[in-house]
Structures are given as structure tokens and as C-alpha cells.
Amino acid sequence: MSRLLTISLPIADRQRSYAFYQDTLGLEPFGEPAEDGVPEPLQFRLDQRTSLMLVPTGGFDWVLGSRDVAPPGVSEVLLSLSAASAEEVGDVVGRMRDAGGEVLAEPAQQDWGFTAVATDPDGHAWQIIAEVG
């Protein structure tokens, strides 16, 4: 059986998140635009069977049955994005910082590759990693 996987994250601002994920991380949005020009629901294609959905916090809370969303500064998940080189890791992290993200771990060589961790403007942590020795 072929399954689809959607990763959903809470966000504060649809326009800001749309621009960040499209322009900063280069992800492909899909779906019909709403009145604000942003697809509703706000989704990005990650591969043929995987998408990222960004849901305003109030709606995310509702989907969870009124369970509290993690407060700013608390990470419940680490998302990873591969890069082709150490230089690309630095470039992506720089763009993330410039677009309102916070760098949690500066680019550096680790045992598992050249990596850095930065957040989107809502505080969701992304590890950018290149498998170089």
C-alpha cells in the first residue's frame, strides 16, 4: 500500500511562512490560492508522497483537540534538509538567518557530516546537513 505523509507545523503568519519556505528554503508550494494569494491549506511538496503543511496556531490547536501548541523556544521535532556541500549548508543557514530564523548551531564538521541547525521564523528547528568528510 502506498501512503502519503504530511508533516504539519503551527505558524503565526501565513504570508511570512509562505515567503520563508518558498524563497529561503526553495520548497514548491501547491494548491489553490486563497484571498491572500497564499495556497489554502498552505502546503509545500517535499517529494511525490510527502508534503509539509503550515497551519495557523489557532487552527493547529483545534486539530489537536484544543491541546496546547509548544511555546516558542521549545522544539518537539527536528526536521532535516540535505545539502550538496559544506558551502551550501552555510548559504542556506545564512538565508534562514536573514529571513528571520535563529541559528541554534553554527555550521561545523561533525562525525555525521557538515551540519548546522537553524529555525524558521516560528522557531521550528531545521538541521541542514551535507554528508562530506
C-alpha positions as CSV (number, residue, x, y, z in Angstrom):
1,M,0.0,0.0,0.0
2,S,1.3,3.4,-0.9
3,R,0.8,6.0,1.8
4,L,1.0,9.8,1.8
5,L,2.8,11.6,4.6
6,T,2.0,15.2,5.6
7,I,4.2,16.9,8.2
8,S,2.2,19.7,9.9
9,L,3.7,22.6,11.8
10,P,2.0,25.5,13.6
11,I,2.7,29.1,12.3
12,A,1.9,32.6,13.4
13,D,1.8,34.3,9.9
14,R,0.8,32.7,6.6
15,Q,2.4,35.3,4.4
16,R,5.7,35.2,6.3
17,S,5.8,31.4,6.4
18,Y,4.9,31.2,2.7
19,A,7.8,33.5,1.7
20,F,10.2,31.8,4.1
21,Y,9.7,28.3,2.8
22,Q,9.4,29.2,-0.8
23,D,12.1,31.9,-1.1
24,T,14.5,30.8,1.7
25,L,14.4,27.0,1.5
26,G,13.3,26.8,-2.1
27,L,10.3,24.5,-1.4
28,E,7.5,24.2,-4.0
29,P,4.0,25.3,-2.8
30,F,0.9,23.7,-4.2
31,G,-2.8,24.2,-4.0
32,E,-5.3,26.9,-4.9
33,P,-4.5,30.4,-3.6
34,A,-6.9,31.9,-1.1
35,E,-7.8,35.6,-1.0
36,D,-4.4,36.5,0.5
37,G,-2.7,34.9,-2.5
38,V,-1.3,32.0,-0.4
39,P,-2.4,28.4,-1.1
40,E,-5.1,27.2,1.3
41,P,-4.1,25.0,3.0
42,L,-0.5,26.2,2.9
43,Q,1.4,23.2,1.7
44,F,4.8,22.5,0.1
45,R,5.8,19.4,-1.9
46,L,8.8,17.6,-0.4
47,D,8.6,14.6,-2.7
48,Q,6.0,12.5,-4.6
49,R,4.4,11.3,-1.3
50,T,5.5,13.8,1.3
51,S,4.3,17.3,2.0
52,L,4.8,20.0,4.6
53,M,1.6,21.7,5.8
54,L,1.8,25.0,7.7
55,V,-1.3,25.7,9.9
56,P,-2.0,28.9,11.8
57,T,-1.6,28.2,15.5
58,G,-5.4,28.6,16.3
59,G,-6.3,26.0,13.7
60,F,-3.4,23.7,14.8
61,D,-4.7,23.9,18.4
62,W,-8.2,23.0,17.1
63,V,-6.9,20.0,15.1
64,L,-5.2,18.7,18.2
65,G,-8.4,18.8,20.2
66,S,-7.5,22.0,22.0
67,R,-4.2,20.7,23.2
68,D,-1.6,23.4,23.7
69,V,0.9,24.0,21.0
70,A,4.5,24.0,22.2
71,P,5.6,27.5,23.3
72,P,8.3,29.5,21.5
73,G,11.7,28.1,22.2
74,V,10.5,24.5,22.7
75,S,11.3,22.0,19.9
76,E,9.3,18.8,19.7
77,V,10.7,17.8,16.3
78,L,13.9,18.3,14.3
79,L,13.5,18.5,10.5
80,S,16.5,17.8,8.3
81,L,17.3,19.2,4.9
82,S,20.1,17.7,2.8
83,A,22.7,20.0,1.2
84,A,25.2,19.2,-1.6
85,S,28.2,20.7,0.1
86,A,29.5,22.5,3.2
87,E,29.2,25.7,1.3
88,E,25.6,25.1,0.6
89,V,25.0,24.4,4.3
90,G,26.4,27.9,5.1
91,D,24.4,29.5,2.4
92,V,21.1,28.0,3.5
93,V,21.7,28.9,7.1
94,G,22.6,32.4,6.1
95,R,19.4,32.8,4.2
96,M,17.5,31.4,7.1
97,R,19.0,33.9,9.5
98,D,18.4,36.8,7.0
99,A,14.8,35.8,6.7
100,G,14.1,35.9,10.4
101,G,15.3,32.5,11.6
102,E,17.7,31.9,14.5
103,V,20.9,29.9,14.2
104,L,21.0,27.3,17.0
105,A,24.2,25.6,15.9
106,E,26.6,27.3,13.6
107,P,27.9,25.3,10.5
108,A,30.6,22.9,11.6
109,Q,32.0,19.5,10.7
110,Q,30.6,16.7,12.9
111,D,31.1,12.9,12.8
112,W,27.9,12.5,10.7
113,G,28.6,15.3,8.2
114,F,28.9,19.1,7.8
115,T,25.9,20.5,9.6
116,A,24.1,23.4,11.2
117,V,20.8,23.9,12.9
118,A,18.6,27.0,12.4
119,T,14.9,27.8,12.8
120,D,12.2,29.2,10.7
121,P,10.6,32.4,11.9
122,D,8.2,30.4,14.1
123,G,11.0,28.6,15.9
124,H,10.8,25.2,14.1
125,A,14.3,23.7,14.1
126,W,15.9,22.6,10.8
127,Q,19.2,20.7,10.6
128,I,20.9,21.5,7.3
129,I,23.4,18.7,6.5
130,A,25.9,17.7,3.9
131,E,27.4,14.3,4.0
132,V,31.0,15.4,3.5
133,G,34.0,14.2,5.4
